[in-house]
C-alpha cells in the first residue's frame, strides 16, 4: 500500500483487513461457542464448531474462529458485553492477538542490545563437559587447556556469526546425572571470567543452580539459560537482582528421567500453559518483561512427533508475547528421521533452523555456527527481497 501511494491514514485503517487468523479454542460450552459463531457471522466472518454443539446435544465443544484482525477486534468488543464467562475469554483473546502481532523485540544483554526483528540471532554452544551428547565437550579434569580451548572456540564462533555465547558445565543429555556444585563451578566460572574479558559479545550461563548463576553474573555473564524453566524461586530473585535476561525453557521432569515417561493431556496447550505461568512467576519476582525469552524445549521430555509439532506450530508460541529461542542442534529426533549419528546431523540441523527461522524463532542455539549462519543469511536475503 505504501509503494502504490496509499495515504498513511488509509493504510492504518486497511492494514487490519490484510491479516487472517485461525484461532482454536479448546473445550468451551456450547452456549459460548454458539454466541461466538453468531457474533462472527454478524461481522462477516465465521466460527466452526462440532455439529452436536449446534443442536445442543454436546455441552462442550472446540471452536475454530476464522476471521481477519479487524473482525476479531470487533468480536472481542462484543464478547466483553456477554455473560457466560465470555468477558474473560474476550480479554484473553484480545491479549493473545496483540502478543501474536508483536515482533519488534530488542533484547538488552548488559552493554549489548540485540534487535531481534532484524534477523534470526545465533547462540553458540560451548560445552565445558566431558560427556556432552554432541561430542564437543571441552572439559578434561586432567588438563587446564579447556579454558584456552573455550576462548579459541568462542572467538571462532563470533567470526562465524554468533551473537551470544552460551557456556554450560552440566550435561543435559537424556539420562545425564547431576554433578556437584563445586564441579560445575570449577568447569564454568573461570571460562565465563576469561571470555568476558576477551570477547566482544554477551555471555549466557547454562545452569539451573543459584550459586553457579550468581558467580557467573559476578564474572560477566548477562543472561541465564535455565532448562528447568525457572522453577527455583531463589534463582528468579538472583536473576532479578542482577537484571539479566532469562531463557525459560519447558522440560518434562529432569534430564535423568525426562525421556522415560512422556505424557501430556494436550501437548501444545500443556507447553504453552507452562511457559505462560512461568512468565507470570518470573515477572512477579521482579524480572523485567523485556528480559524474558521462551524456549519450548525440543528434545526435553518430547517424542519425535512432539519435536516436529514444535517446529510445525512454532508460531503458536508468539501468543506469549516474548522472543522465542529454539535449540534443535544435532538433536536425536534429527538422527531418527535421517538415520544418522551425531557427527552427521549438520544438514538436518540446517533444515530445522531454516524452518524455525521462517516460523518465528528469534534466537537459535546451535553447535555449527558457520553453517547455520550461512543458511539464515539466505533466508534473510529472500525475506528482504519479498518485502522490498
N, C-alpha and C positions, 0 to 999 in steps of 0.2 A: 504493500500500500504506500509506503514511503517512497519507493522507487518510481511509482507511477504518478506521484504528486498529490496524494490524498492529504486533505487538511489534517493537521495533528489532532484536532478535536474529534474529527470523524474517525481517525484511527483508534482513538481511545474508546469510542462507542462501539466500533465494529470488531475490535480485536477479540472480545469475549465470545463472539459468534464463530470464531475460527477454531476453537479448542473443544474437541469432543471428548466425553468421558463415559466409561462404563464402570459403574460402582456397584460392588457386590455387598449387599447387607446380609448378614447371617442370622437366621432363625429369629425373625421378628413376628409379632402377632399378625394374624390375617387381617384384623381391623386396620392396623397401622399400614400394612402393605397395600390394602385397597385404597386407603386415603392417599398414599404416595402415588399410586397409579393414577387416580383421578386428578390429582394436582398436576402431575407431569403431563397428562393429556391436555389439561387446560392451558398449559404453557407451550403446546405444540411439540412435546417430546413424549416419552413413554417409559414404562417400567414393566418388566417381565416378572411374573410370579407363578407359583405352582397352580395347576388347574383347580386342585381341591381347595385352594385358598380363596379363589374367586367365588366358589359355590358355598363356602363356609364349612366344607367338610373337614378341612385341615385348620387347626388352631394356630399352627406356626408354619412359616414358610421363609425360604431365602427369597431375596428380591434383587433383581438386576436393574439398576437405574440407568437409563440411556438418554443422554442429553448433552447439550453444549454448556459451556461455562456460564453463560448468561441465564440459561434456563435453570441450571442448578442453583444459582444465586436466588432466582425467583422462588424455587422450591423451598429453600431454607427460610426465606422471608415468610412464606405461607405456613410452613410447619411450626414456626415459633408461635403461631396463634392457635395451634391444635392441642387437644388433650392426649391422653393415652401414652404419655412419655415422649411424644414427638418433639417437644421443645428441646429436650436433652439431645435427641438424635440429630435435630437440626443444627444445634451448636457444634456437635462433634463433626458432622458432615461439613459444615462451613469451615471449621478449623483444618480438617483434612485436605479440603480443596485448596485452601491458602497455602498449607505446607507443601502440597504437591507441586505448586507453582513456584516455590522458592528455588532459586538456582544461583543467585549471586552471593555465594559464601566467600568470606575472607577469614582464613584461619590464622590467628595470631599465635606464633610459637616463639616466645621470648622476643628477641630483636628481629625475628623473621616474620614476614607476612606472606601467606600463600593465597593467591587469588584463584580459588578453585574453579571458577567459571571459565577461566582462560584455557585450561587444558586439564586432562586427567593426570594427576600427580603420581609420582612413584616413590614408594617407601622401600629402600634397600635393606635386605635382611642380613644381619651379621650375627651368627650363632656362636657364642663362646661356650660351646658344649662339645663333649667327646662323642655324643650319641644322637646327634640331630638326624631326623628321619631322612633329610635330603642329602646327607653325606658330606655336608660342607662345614661341619663344626670345626672351629679353630683351636679348641682348648685341648691342651695336653698337660696333665698335672706334673709331668716331669720336666717341663720346659717353660720358660718365660717368653718365648717367641710369639705367643698368641697375641700379646699386646701390639707388637710391631706388625704382625700379620693383619690384625684388625684395622690398623691405621692404613696400611697399604691397600687393603680391600675397600675401605671407606673412600679413600681418595680416588680409586679407580671407579667406584660406583658413581661418584659425583661427576667424574668426567663422562661417564656413560649416560648420565641423565637423571640420576636420583635426586629427589628433592628433600627427602628425610632419610636419616639413618636410624634403623631400629636395632637395638642391642638387647640380646637375651642370653641368660646363663642357665636357664632351666628348660630342658627339653619338654615340649608339649605334644610329642607324637603320641598316638594311641598306645596305652599301656605304660607310658613313662612313669617312673617312680620319682617322688619328690626328693630333692636334695636338701641338705641343711641350709639354713640362712647364712651361716658362716661360709659355706662352699659357694653359694650363689654370689655372695658379697665379693669374695676373692676373685671370682671369674669376671664380674661385670664392672665394678666401680672404677677400677684402675683404667679400664678401657674407655669408659664414659669420660673420665677426667682427661685422659690423653687426647681423645677426639675433640672434646670441647675446646681445647687449646689449639688444636692443629687444623681443624677443618672449618669451612665456612658453610655450615648447614645445620639445621635443627636436629637435635638428637632425641630419640624416643627410647624409653626403657620398657622392655617387655617383661613385666613381672606382676605377680599377684600379692606381693608382700610389702607391708608398710615400711619396714626398716630399709629394704632394698630401694624402694621408691624414694624415700627421704634422702638417702645417701646419694642416689643418682641426681636428684634435684639440687642437692648441695654442691654437686660437682659438674653441673652444666646441662643436665637433661631438661627439656622443656615440654615433654609430652609423656603421658603414661599410656601404654598399650596393655590393657588388662583383659586377658582371655576369660577371666571369671565373671566379667560383666559388672564390676564394681559392687560385689556383694558385701565387701568388708566396709563397715561404716567408718572405721578409722582411716582406711585408705582414701575414702572420699574426703575426709576432713583435711588430710595432708595435701591432696591434690588441690583443694580449695585454698588452703593457706598459701601454697606456693604459686597459685594462679596459673597452673599448667593446663594444657589441653589434655583431654582424655579420650581414649577409644574404648567404647563399651561394646563388648562382644557377647554374642549369645553362645552358650555352651551347655549341653545336656550333661550334668554330672561333672566329673573331673577327668583329666587325661587318662588316669589309671583305669577308669571303667566306662568312659563316655561312649565307646563303640560296642559295649556288651549288651546293654538293653536300651534299644532305641524305640520310644513310643511317644506319639503325640495324638491329641484329640483332633486337631486341625492344624497341620504343620505351619503354614504361613501365618495363620492367625496367632498361633502359640508364640512363634518367634517375635512377631510384631508386638504382641501384647507385652511380652517380657521386656523388650527394648523400650517400649513406651513407659512402662513402670520404672525401669532402671533410670531413664532420663529424669523422671519426676523426682526420684530419690536423690540423684546427683545434684539437681538444682536446689533441692531442699537443704542440702548440706553446704550450699554456697558455691558450687561450681557454676561458672557463668554459662548461660545458654549458648553463647557463641564459641565456647571452648569444647563443645561435645561433638564427637564423631561416633557413628554407629557402625557395627560390623555384624552381619548376620551369622558369621562363623562357619564358613564352608569347612567341612571335614571334622567339626567338633560335635559329636553326637548326631551325625547325619548319615543316612544311607546314600547310595549313588543317586537314587531318584530324588531325594531331598536336595542334594547339591545341585542337581540340574534344575529343580524348581526355583532355587535361589537365583540362579543365573537367568532363567527364563522370565521370572517375575521380579527381577531386581528393582525395577521402577516402583513397585508397590511400596517399598520402604521409604519412598520420598514423602509419604504422608506423615512421617515422624518429624519432618522439618529440620533435619540435620544432615550434614555431609555423610556420604556413605563410603566406607572403606571395605575392600574385599581382599582376601588372601588366598587365591586359588593355586598359587605357585607350586608346581610339582606334586600336587596332592594325589592321593591314591585313587580318587574317582577318575582322574585322567588316565592313570595306568590301567584301571579296569576297562575303560572304554577302548583304549588303544592296544592293550596287551603288552605294555612296555614297563621296563623297570624305571627307577627314579632317575637314572642318568639320561634317559631317553624320553623325557616328558616336556622338553622345552617347546616343541612345536604345539603340543596340546595346551601348554600354558599360554602361549601366544594367542591361540584361538579363544580361550576363555577370557583373556584380558581384553581382547578386541570387543567381544560380545558385552562384557561388563562395562566397558567404556561407553559403548553405544546405548546402553540401557541405564546409565545414570551413575556409575561409580565415579567418585571424585578422587579417590586415592587407591592405588593398587600396591599391595605388599608382595614383593617378588624377590627371587634369588637372581634371575637373569635380567639384570637391569638394561644392558645394552640392547638385547633383542626386543624386550618389551617396549623400550623407549622408541625404537625404530618403528615397531608396529603401530604404536599410538600416534606417532607423527604422521603416518599415512592416514589414519582415521581422522586426525585433526585437520589435515590438509583437505580431505574430501568434504568434511563438515563445513569448513570455511568457504569452499567453492560452491557448495549447495546453498549456503546462506548469503553468498555475495550478491 
